[in-house]
Amino acid sequence: MRPIFCGNIEFDARQGDLERLFRKYGKVDRVDLKSGFSLDDHSRP
């Protein structure tokens, strides 16, 4: 599984916000949230 780069994220976004956003595309295994971007790993449905 390869991480997905997500840029231009609001600085007040939380890990749970991104998990809820990407949950509809498959199981979110990990979110590595940094200031303004994240790397997300998920399994395919």
CHARMM internal coordinates of N, CA and C (Angstrom, degrees):
IC EDIT
DIST 1 N 1 CA 1.4244
DIST 1 CA 1 C 1.5270
ANGL 1 N 1 CA 1 C 108.47
DIST 1 C 2 N 1.3047
ANGL 1 CA 1 C 2 N 116.83
DIHE 1 N 1 CA 1 C 2 N 137.69
DIST 2 N 2 CA 1.4617
ANGL 1 C 2 N 2 CA 122.26
DIHE 1 CA 1 C 2 N 2 CA -179.09
DIST 2 CA 2 C 1.5247
ANGL 2 N 2 CA 2 C 109.40
DIHE 1 C 2 N 2 CA 2 C -109.29
DIST 2 C 3 N 1.3123
ANGL 2 CA 2 C 3 N 116.76
DIHE 2 N 2 CA 2 C 3 N 142.50
DIST 3 N 3 CA 1.4636
ANGL 2 C 3 N 3 CA 118.97
DIHE 2 CA 2 C 3 N 3 CA 177.96
DIST 3 CA 3 C 1.5221
ANGL 3 N 3 CA 3 C 111.58
DIHE 2 C 3 N 3 CA 3 C -70.16
DIST 3 C 4 N 1.3030
ANGL 3 CA 3 C 4 N 115.87
DIHE 3 N 3 CA 3 C 4 N 153.66
DIST 4 N 4 CA 1.4600
ANGL 3 C 4 N 4 CA 123.49
DIHE 3 CA 3 C 4 N 4 CA 177.58
DIST 4 CA 4 C 1.5198
ANGL 4 N 4 CA 4 C 107.55
DIHE 3 C 4 N 4 CA 4 C -108.26
DIST 4 C 5 N 1.3235
ANGL 4 CA 4 C 5 N 117.25
DIHE 4 N 4 CA 4 C 5 N 125.44
DIST 5 N 5 CA 1.4597
ANGL 4 C 5 N 5 CA 121.62
DIHE 4 CA 4 C 5 N 5 CA 176.82
DIST 5 CA 5 C 1.5160
ANGL 5 N 5 CA 5 C 108.92
DIHE 4 C 5 N 5 CA 5 C -82.87
DIST 5 C 6 N 1.3121
ANGL 5 CA 5 C 6 N 116.29
DIHE 5 N 5 CA 5 C 6 N 128.95
DIST 6 N 6 CA 1.4663
ANGL 5 C 6 N 6 CA 122.27
DIHE 5 CA 5 C 6 N 6 CA 178.15
DIST 6 CA 6 C 1.5143
ANGL 6 N 6 CA 6 C 107.68
DIHE 5 C 6 N 6 CA 6 C -122.70
DIST 6 C 7 N 1.3139
ANGL 6 CA 6 C 7 N 117.65
DIHE 6 N 6 CA 6 C 7 N 113.21
DIST 7 N 7 CA 1.4561
ANGL 6 C 7 N 7 CA 121.53
DIHE 6 CA 6 C 7 N 7 CA -178.16
DIST 7 CA 7 C 1.5141
ANGL 7 N 7 CA 7 C 112.16
DIHE 6 C 7 N 7 CA 7 C -106.41
DIST 7 C 8 N 1.3202
ANGL 7 CA 7 C 8 N 115.33
DIHE 7 N 7 CA 7 C 8 N 173.56
DIST 8 N 8 CA 1.4614
ANGL 7 C 8 N 8 CA 123.70
DIHE 7 CA 7 C 8 N 8 CA 176.61
DIST 8 CA 8 C 1.5251
ANGL 8 N 8 CA 8 C 112.25
DIHE 7 C 8 N 8 CA 8 C 59.84
DIST 8 C 9 N 1.3267
ANGL 8 CA 8 C 9 N 116.35
DIHE 8 N 8 CA 8 C 9 N 41.03
DIST 9 N 9 CA 1.4621
ANGL 8 C 9 N 9 CA 122.72
DIHE 8 CA 8 C 9 N 9 CA 179.27
DIST 9 CA 9 C 1.5267
ANGL 9 N 9 CA 9 C 108.46
DIHE 8 C 9 N 9 CA 9 C -89.54
DIST 9 C 10 N 1.3201
ANGL 9 CA 9 C 10 N 115.94
DIHE 9 N 9 CA 9 C 10 N 142.03
DIST 10 N 10 CA 1.4698
ANGL 9 C 10 N 10 CA 120.63
DIHE 9 CA 9 C 10 N 10 CA 176.87
DIST 10 CA 10 C 1.5305
ANGL 10 N 10 CA 10 C 109.50
DIHE 9 C 10 N 10 CA 10 C -56.23
DIST 10 C 11 N 1.3090
ANGL 10 CA 10 C 11 N 116.77
DIHE 10 N 10 CA 10 C 11 N 140.84
DIST 11 N 11 CA 1.4607
ANGL 10 C 11 N 11 CA 120.66
DIHE 10 CA 10 C 11 N 11 CA -177.67
DIST 11 CA 11 C 1.5272
ANGL 11 N 11 CA 11 C 112.88
DIHE 10 C 11 N 11 CA 11 C -67.44
DIST 11 C 12 N 1.3313
ANGL 11 CA 11 C 12 N 118.08
DIHE 11 N 11 CA 11 C 12 N -21.18
DIST 12 N 12 CA 1.4588
ANGL 11 C 12 N 12 CA 119.85
DIHE 11 CA 11 C 12 N 12 CA 178.24
DIST 12 CA 12 C 1.5327
ANGL 12 N 12 CA 12 C 112.49
DIHE 11 C 12 N 12 CA 12 C -95.33
DIST 12 C 13 N 1.3437
ANGL 12 CA 12 C 13 N 118.40
DIHE 12 N 12 CA 12 C 13 N 8.61
DIST 13 N 13 CA 1.4651
ANGL 12 C 13 N 13 CA 122.20
DIHE 12 CA 12 C 13 N 13 CA 177.62
DIST 13 CA 13 C 1.5273
ANGL 13 N 13 CA 13 C 109.37
DIHE 12 C 13 N 13 CA 13 C -66.03
DIST 13 C 14 N 1.3194
ANGL 13 CA 13 C 14 N 115.09
DIHE 13 N 13 CA 13 C 14 N 147.43
DIST 14 N 14 CA 1.4646
ANGL 13 C 14 N 14 CA 121.68
DIHE 13 CA 13 C 14 N 14 CA 179.40
DIST 14 CA 14 C 1.5272
ANGL 14 N 14 CA 14 C 109.59
DIHE 13 C 14 N 14 CA 14 C -114.74
DIST 14 C 15 N 1.3107
ANGL 14 CA 14 C 15 N 115.12
DIHE 14 N 14 CA 14 C 15 N 163.81
DIST 15 N 15 CA 1.4575
ANGL 14 C 15 N 15 CA 121.07
DIHE 14 CA 14 C 15 N 15 CA -179.11
DIST 15 CA 15 C 1.5296
ANGL 15 N 15 CA 15 C 110.93
DIHE 14 C 15 N 15 CA 15 C -56.70
DIST 15 C 16 N 1.3143
ANGL 15 CA 15 C 16 N 117.46
DIHE 15 N 15 CA 15 C 16 N -43.10
DIST 16 N 16 CA 1.4617
ANGL 15 C 16 N 16 CA 121.72
DIHE 15 CA 15 C 16 N 16 CA 179.96
DIST 16 CA 16 C 1.5211
ANGL 16 N 16 CA 16 C 112.97
DIHE 15 C 16 N 16 CA 16 C -61.81
DIST 16 C 17 N 1.3237
ANGL 16 CA 16 C 17 N 116.97
DIHE 16 N 16 CA 16 C 17 N -32.96
DIST 17 N 17 CA 1.4695
ANGL 16 C 17 N 17 CA 120.74
DIHE 16 CA 16 C 17 N 17 CA 177.43
DIST 17 CA 17 C 1.5237
ANGL 17 N 17 CA 17 C 110.63
DIHE 16 C 17 N 17 CA 17 C -60.95
DIST 17 C 18 N 1.3314
ANGL 17 CA 17 C 18 N 116.24
DIHE 17 N 17 CA 17 C 18 N -45.56
DIST 18 N 18 CA 1.4646
ANGL 17 C 18 N 18 CA 120.03
DIHE 17 CA 17 C 18 N 18 CA -179.34
DIST 18 CA 18 C 1.5222
ANGL 18 N 18 CA 18 C 111.77
DIHE 17 C 18 N 18 CA 18 C -71.43
DIST 18 C 19 N 1.3307
ANGL 18 CA 18 C 19 N 117.55
DIHE 18 N 18 CA 18 C 19 N -36.46
DIST 19 N 19 CA 1.4662
ANGL 18 C 19 N 19 CA 120.07
DIHE 18 CA 18 C 19 N 19 CA 177.06
DIST 19 CA 19 C 1.5257
ANGL 19 N 19 CA 19 C 110.21
DIHE 18 C 19 N 19 CA 19 C -61.18
DIST 19 C 20 N 1.3256
ANGL 19 CA 19 C 20 N 117.55
DIHE 19 N 19 CA 19 C 20 N -44.57
DIST 20 N 20 CA 1.4707
ANGL 19 C 20 N 20 CA 120.73
DIHE 19 CA 19 C 20 N 20 CA 178.34
DIST 20 CA 20 C 1.5259
ANGL 20 N 20 CA 20 C 111.43
DIHE 19 C 20 N 20 CA 20 C -64.57
DIST 20 C 21 N 1.3282
ANGL 20 CA 20 C 21 N 117.05
DIHE 20 N 20 CA 20 C 21 N -39.25
DIST 21 N 21 CA 1.4612
ANGL 20 C 21 N 21 CA 121.47
DIHE 20 CA 20 C 21 N 21 CA -179.24
DIST 21 CA 21 C 1.5324
ANGL 21 N 21 CA 21 C 111.58
DIHE 20 C 21 N 21 CA 21 C -62.50
DIST 21 C 22 N 1.3358
ANGL 21 CA 21 C 22 N 117.24
DIHE 21 N 21 CA 21 C 22 N -44.04
DIST 22 N 22 CA 1.4616
ANGL 21 C 22 N 22 CA 121.22
DIHE 21 CA 21 C 22 N 22 CA -174.08
DIST 22 CA 22 C 1.5273
ANGL 22 N 22 CA 22 C 113.96
DIHE 21 C 22 N 22 CA 22 C -94.03
DIST 22 C 23 N 1.3137
ANGL 22 CA 22 C 23 N 118.34
DIHE 22 N 22 CA 22 C 23 N -6.37
DIST 23 N 23 CA 1.4669
ANGL 22 C 23 N 23 CA 121.38
DIHE 22 CA 22 C 23 N 23 CA -178.76
DIST 23 CA 23 C 1.5263
ANGL 23 N 23 CA 23 C 112.09
DIHE 22 C 23 N 23 CA 23 C -59.52
DIST 23 C 24 N 1.3284
ANGL 23 CA 23 C 24 N 117.28
DIHE 23 N 23 CA 23 C 24 N -31.80
DIST 24 N 24 CA 1.4697
ANGL 23 C 24 N 24 CA 119.52
DIHE 23 CA 23 C 24 N 24 CA -178.65
DIST 24 CA 24 C 1.5267
ANGL 24 N 24 CA 24 C 112.76
DIHE 23 C 24 N 24 CA 24 C -68.35
DIST 24 C 25 N 1.3373
ANGL 24 CA 24 C 25 N 118.21
DIHE 24 N 24 CA 24 C 25 N -13.62
DIST 25 N 25 CA 1.4624
ANGL 24 C 25 N 25 CA 122.37
DIHE 24 CA 24 C 25 N 25 CA 179.66
DIST 25 CA 25 C 1.5265
ANGL 25 N 25 CA 25 C 112.85
DIHE 24 C 25 N 25 CA 25 C -99.56
DIST 25 C 26 N 1.3272
ANGL 25 CA 25 C 26 N 117.36
DIHE 25 N 25 CA 25 C 26 N -3.74
DIST 26 N 26 CA 1.4573
ANGL 25 C 26 N 26 CA 121.75
DIHE 25 CA 25 C 26 N 26 CA -179.71
DIST 26 CA 26 C 1.5194
ANGL 26 N 26 CA 26 C 110.33
DIHE 25 C 26 N 26 CA 26 C 144.28
DIST 26 C 27 N 1.3265
ANGL 26 CA 26 C 27 N 115.18
DIHE 26 N 26 CA 26 C 27 N 174.90
DIST 27 N 27 CA 1.4642
ANGL 26 C 27 N 27 CA 121.00
DIHE 26 CA 26 C 27 N 27 CA -178.92
DIST 27 CA 27 C 1.5257
ANGL 27 N 27 CA 27 C 109.46
DIHE 26 C 27 N 27 CA 27 C -68.67
DIST 27 C 28 N 1.3182
ANGL 27 CA 27 C 28 N 116.33
DIHE 27 N 27 CA 27 C 28 N 127.17
DIST 28 N 28 CA 1.4622
ANGL 27 C 28 N 28 CA 121.44
DIHE 27 CA 27 C 28 N 28 CA 177.62
DIST 28 CA 28 C 1.5264
ANGL 28 N 28 CA 28 C 107.33
DIHE 27 C 28 N 28 CA 28 C -86.64
DIST 28 C 29 N 1.3171
ANGL 28 CA 28 C 29 N 116.87
DIHE 28 N 28 CA 28 C 29 N 116.79
DIST 29 N 29 CA 1.4533
ANGL 28 C 29 N 29 CA 121.33
DIHE 28 CA 28 C 29 N 29 CA -178.21
DIST 29 CA 29 C 1.5179
ANGL 29 N 29 CA 29 C 112.62
DIHE 28 C 29 N 29 CA 29 C -86.23
DIST 29 C 30 N 1.3276
ANGL 29 CA 29 C 30 N 117.12
DIHE 29 N 29 CA 29 C 30 N -34.37
DIST 30 N 30 CA 1.4660
ANGL 29 C 30 N 30 CA 120.13
DIHE 29 CA 29 C 30 N 30 CA -176.31
DIST 30 CA 30 C 1.5193
ANGL 30 N 30 CA 30 C 109.01
DIHE 29 C 30 N 30 CA 30 C -160.84
DIST 30 C 31 N 1.3202
ANGL 30 CA 30 C 31 N 115.92
DIHE 30 N 30 CA 30 C 31 N 142.63
DIST 31 N 31 CA 1.4657
ANGL 30 C 31 N 31 CA 122.36
DIHE 30 CA 30 C 31 N 31 CA 172.98
DIST 31 CA 31 C 1.5167
ANGL 31 N 31 CA 31 C 106.89
DIHE 30 C 31 N 31 CA 31 C -126.52
DIST 31 C 32 N 1.3107
ANGL 31 CA 31 C 32 N 116.31
DIHE 31 N 31 CA 31 C 32 N 122.22
DIST 32 N 32 CA 1.4640
ANGL 31 C 32 N 32 CA 122.33
DIHE 31 CA 31 C 32 N 32 CA 177.27
DIST 32 CA 32 C 1.5199
ANGL 32 N 32 CA 32 C 106.60
DIHE 31 C 32 N 32 CA 32 C -108.93
DIST 32 C 33 N 1.3263
ANGL 32 CA 32 C 33 N 116.69
DIHE 32 N 32 CA 32 C 33 N 91.53
DIST 33 N 33 CA 1.4549
ANGL 32 C 33 N 33 CA 122.68
DIHE 32 CA 32 C 33 N 33 CA -172.35
DIST 33 CA 33 C 1.5200
ANGL 33 N 33 CA 33 C 110.16
DIHE 32 C 33 N 33 CA 33 C -90.75
DIST 33 C 34 N 1.3051
ANGL 33 CA 33 C 34 N 115.54
DIHE 33 N 33 CA 33 C 34 N 123.99
DIST 34 N 34 CA 1.4633
ANGL 33 C 34 N 34 CA 123.41
DIHE 33 CA 33 C 34 N 34 CA 176.20
DIST 34 CA 34 C 1.5239
ANGL 34 N 34 CA 34 C 107.94
DIHE 33 C 34 N 34 CA 34 C -115.20
DIST 34 C 35 N 1.2865
ANGL 34 CA 34 C 35 N 118.64
DIHE 34 N 34 CA 34 C 35 N -177.64
DIST 35 N 35 CA 1.4545
ANGL 34 C 35 N 35 CA 122.64
DIHE 34 CA 34 C 35 N 35 CA -178.44
DIST 35 CA 35 C 1.5316
ANGL 35 N 35 CA 35 C 110.31
DIHE 34 C 35 N 35 CA 35 C -74.24
DIST 35 C 36 N 1.3275
ANGL 35 CA 35 C 36 N 117.08
DIHE 35 N 35 CA 35 C 36 N 101.42
DIST 36 N 36 CA 1.4541
ANGL 35 C 36 N 36 CA 121.87
DIHE 35 CA 35 C 36 N 36 CA 176.33
DIST 36 CA 36 C 1.5210
ANGL 36 N 36 CA 36 C 115.83
DIHE 35 C 36 N 36 CA 36 C 91.83
DIST 36 C 37 N 1.3365
ANGL 36 CA 36 C 37 N 118.43
DIHE 36 N 36 CA 36 C 37 N -4.56
DIST 37 N 37 CA 1.4640
ANGL 36 C 37 N 37 CA 120.41
DIHE 36 CA 36 C 37 N 37 CA 175.80
DIST 37 CA 37 C 1.5179
ANGL 37 N 37 CA 37 C 109.64
DIHE 36 C 37 N 37 CA 37 C -154.26
DIST 37 C 38 N 1.3292
ANGL 37 CA 37 C 38 N 116.82
DIHE 37 N 37 CA 37 C 38 N 168.07
DIST 38 N 38 CA 1.4606
ANGL 37 C 38 N 38 CA 120.97
DIHE 37 CA 37 C 38 N 38 CA 176.82
DIST 38 CA 38 C 1.5213
ANGL 38 N 38 CA 38 C 109.66
DIHE 37 C 38 N 38 CA 38 C -148.63
DIST 38 C 39 N 1.3110
ANGL 38 CA 38 C 39 N 115.02
DIHE 38 N 38 CA 38 C 39 N 161.95
DIST 39 N 39 CA 1.4625
ANGL 38 C 39 N 39 CA 123.18
DIHE 38 CA 38 C 39 N 39 CA 170.39
DIST 39 CA 39 C 1.5147
ANGL 39 N 39 CA 39 C 106.24
DIHE 38 C 39 N 39 CA 39 C -119.46
DIST 39 C 40 N 1.3231
ANGL 39 CA 39 C 40 N 117.68
DIHE 39 N 39 CA 39 C 40 N 123.63
DIST 40 N 40 CA 1.4566
ANGL 39 C 40 N 40 CA 123.16
DIHE 39 CA 39 C 40 N 40 CA -175.71
DIST 40 CA 40 C 1.5233
ANGL 40 N 40 CA 40 C 110.15
DIHE 39 C 40 N 40 CA 40 C -118.63
DIST 40 C 41 N 1.3249
ANGL 40 CA 40 C 41 N 115.79
DIHE 40 N 40 CA 40 C 41 N 135.68
DIST 41 N 41 CA 1.4616
ANGL 40 C 41 N 41 CA 122.00
DIHE 40 CA 40 C 41 N 41 CA 174.01
DIST 41 CA 41 C 1.5118
ANGL 41 N 41 CA 41 C 107.73
DIHE 40 C 41 N 41 CA 41 C -111.05
DIST 41 C 42 N 1.3417
ANGL 41 CA 41 C 42 N 117.37
DIHE 41 N 41 CA 41 C 42 N 130.76
DIST 42 N 42 CA 1.4394
ANGL 41 C 42 N 42 CA 118.33
DIHE 41 CA 41 C 42 N 42 CA 171.03
DIST 42 CA 42 C 1.5021
ANGL 42 N 42 CA 42 C 112.01
DIHE 41 C 42 N 42 CA 42 C -142.12
DIST 42 C 43 N 1.3490
ANGL 42 CA 42 C 43 N 112.73
DIHE 42 N 42 CA 42 C 43 N 158.63
DIST 43 N 43 CA 1.4509
ANGL 42 C 43 N 43 CA 122.09
DIHE 42 CA 42 C 43 N 43 CA 175.69
DIST 43 CA 43 C 1.5138
ANGL 43 N 43 CA 43 C 107.88
DIHE 42 C 43 N 43 CA 43 C -89.28
DIST 43 C 44 N 1.2881
ANGL 43 CA 43 C 44 N 116.47
DIHE 43 N 43 CA 43 C 44 N 148.91
DIST 44 N 44 CA 1.4702
ANGL 43 C 44 N 44 CA 119.79
DIHE 43 CA 43 C 44 N 44 CA 175.96
DIST 44 CA 44 C 1.5165
ANGL 44 N 44 CA 44 C 108.72
DIHE 43 C 44 N 44 CA 44 C -78.63
DIST 44 C 45 N 1.3415
ANGL 44 CA 44 C 45 N 116.77
DIHE 44 N 44 CA 44 C 45 N 147.40
DIST 45 N 45 CA 1.4788
ANGL 44 C 45 N 45 CA 120.21
DIHE 44 CA 44 C 45 N 45 CA -179.21
DIST 45 CA 45 C 1.5133
ANGL 45 N 45 CA 45 C 111.84
DIHE 44 C 45 N 45 CA 45 C -66.30
END
COOR INIT
IC SEED 1 N 1 CA 1 C
IC BUILD
